[in-house]
Amino acid sequence: MKFTESKFEKAFTELLEQQGYPHYFGNSIVRNPNEVLIEDDLASFLMAQYAHEGITVDEVQSFFN
């Protein structure tokens, strides 16, 4: 039995989903095609991750600037 790229991708996405990371097809994500980072998602993550340290919106925004 051959382990193809398609099988590898499926196994990898299933492993990530088991760890709590959802999988989305790229064409279902709304973003500017030139945007490498999805800023809104990263900003939300940073605000939640560092809320206990008192991170501010301005600090998160300075990261993108």
Order of alpha helices (4+ residues) and beta strands (2+ residues): alpha-alpha-alpha
